[in-house]
Amino acid sequence: MRIILCGFGVVGQSLARLFDSRADDLYAGYGLKPRIVGVFDSMGGASSPSGLDLKRLVDVKKEYGTVKKYATAKSMSGVDMIKNLDADVLIETTASNYKDAEPGMTHITTAMKKRMHVISVNKGPLALAFPSLMELAIYNQVMFRFSGTVGGGTPILNYAKNSLKGEQITSFSGILNGTTNYILSNMSQGMTFRAALKDAQNRGYVEADESLDLDGLDAAAKLVILANWIMGMKVTMPDIKCTGIRDVTTSDIKKAAKTKSAVKLIASCEKELVVAPKEIPADDPLCVNGTLNAIAFTSEHSGTQTIIGKGAGGMETASSILRDLLDIRQEIAGK
Amino acid sequence: MRIILCGFGVVGQSLARLFDSRADDLYAGYGLKPRIVGVFDSMGGASSPSGLDLKRLVDVKKEYGTVKKYATAKSMSGVDMIKNLDADVLIETTASNYKDAEPGMTHITTAMKKRMHVISVNKGPLALAFPSLMELAIYNQVMFRFSGTVGGGTPILNYAKNSLKGEQITSFSGILNGTTNYILSNMSQGMTFRAALKDAQNRGYVEADESLDLDGLDAAAKLVILANWIMGMKVTMPDIKCTGIRDVTTSDIKKAAKTKSAVKLIASCEKELVVAPKEIPADDPLCVNGTLNAIAFTSEHSGTQTIIGKGAGGMETASSILRDLLDIRQEIAGK
């Protein structure tokens, strides 16, 4: 399987490591031989029709900060690579952006028009244009997968779509952003908002643009993806009523604690799509602490089911990409 | 799809109601037209090659306590029904028994030999003979499904088997019996074991043979099923080290509470297969209260993921049977 990889940050590098360490077992167990024929980061790219050497790629990135130095040849731009290289699957891992979703949006649409299957862990394009991207995929008869956009390595989308076959999910709500959960958990231990934010930043939990976490945009993007994929809605970011955690005070948290509750940033799909801080009873399975994510699906006949897991992490997200790739491999093989 | 239904207790009746209420949508959405051609309880049976009337079946059971009165004809025994009726799927819902697994064991093996697909929510046969039942199914080229045996309506088996495609689950542990969890939760609120047991009995949570809950047999049976299905082990009940909750004292629970922990009956698959009371930190996602079930799967690259849901309930378990049936329908249709 020939792959173009857009972005070579933590997730891209974890994926290269995963492919490398599991090469034998992926081939023996699933007939999958992933070859990265092109990869690019913001400074340039590297390509080879027979597949790049994964270890070398990681080493070059580490030494020079860009994969451009992999070869001495003049490197192509990302979009040129997608236009000119022959590949089966595009994997989009560049940073999410909720203004115009670029450069991910152009990567994905260009690849689909070239009849490449697409795996995205970049939430931007999905948040701003889920319905039209899905149409574009169908029109071009390609598969579009994005397991890693919600829950990182925790297969939330797959669970809701496939494990509850024959069941109608009637509503759901969840903690979809680990960073704000970490901050709120620390505040419930007595920290101020400022101190808790600082601590989260020191640990590298906060996005470069802190607004994505604090103002609920990351959670809202995930809610858009869930609403489209699980509930069949056709919605985008402007359809979400979104309030972040900047105005949550220590006294709000103390007040909640008095009734054995905790304040959490909850994304919910009931009558409307809302992201907002909400009091949750401490003994509700949804009430998880630290950087954990949790989501509770309520279905017609199977009751309410909660899934809890780490919502992020390079290797976890890479493992979700591998699952999507195996899924595409199986569909192609007509299994 | 022609079905023989073994047992017509809470689960069987819920299934009849579910089939009846969803007849149109099952046919339109999945091409599934379930016809119960035979059903029997401990007092007798009713059959009709063109399918029994579901509403009437439920009414007759309610009025007479047995489906035998559905028709005036002499009713067949359960095993005779399986031997003589033409059917595609056998659904086994009689009570679990961990001594000889009868009558479920005979129902299942007889049906498989007659090339019927089998869905079982009866744990007995699986607990005592999982490896050989699986071989029998393969030998006779029939499908064998048992989603409802673990987690009731919560699709735990499916999640672990399918949602983590390409991933190796390395260990798991969970609260698999809601009744003991209810008793231990009540004890943590200050009740004695006796009082908590009494309360659970009054609510109808405790098996007629209380040993199945209190001595951990129900949890052990589920552990056998998980170990075989998820981990590929070939084990049966005698392979489980099993300790129940009869010896858990109020002072054990108070001691745990001092370190912000709670005593739970944990079934775990790590180096060995164990069911035993264990202290769990209160903020561990696994530490759920009331009758809830919870299971945490640890995988190689996707971290630890916890699923929480109601572990029992007639309609919930019926919904798991429907999922299995849709699964079989799709496999037959070669989709």
Interface residues (C-beta under 8 A of the other chain):
Chain A: L18 L26 Y30 G152 G153 T154 P155 N158 Y159 N162 S163 L164 K165 G166 E167 D283 P285 V288 N289 L292 A294 S299 H301 S302 G303 T304 Q305 T306 I307 I308 G309 K310 G313 M315 E316 A318 S319 S320 L322 R323 L326 D327
Chain B: L18 L26 Y30 G153 T154 P155 N158 Y159 N162 S163 L164 K165 G166 E167 D283 P285 V288 N289 L292 A294 S299 H301 S302 G303 T304 Q305 T306 I307 I308 G309 K310 G313 M315 E316 A318 S319 S320 L322 R323 L326 D327
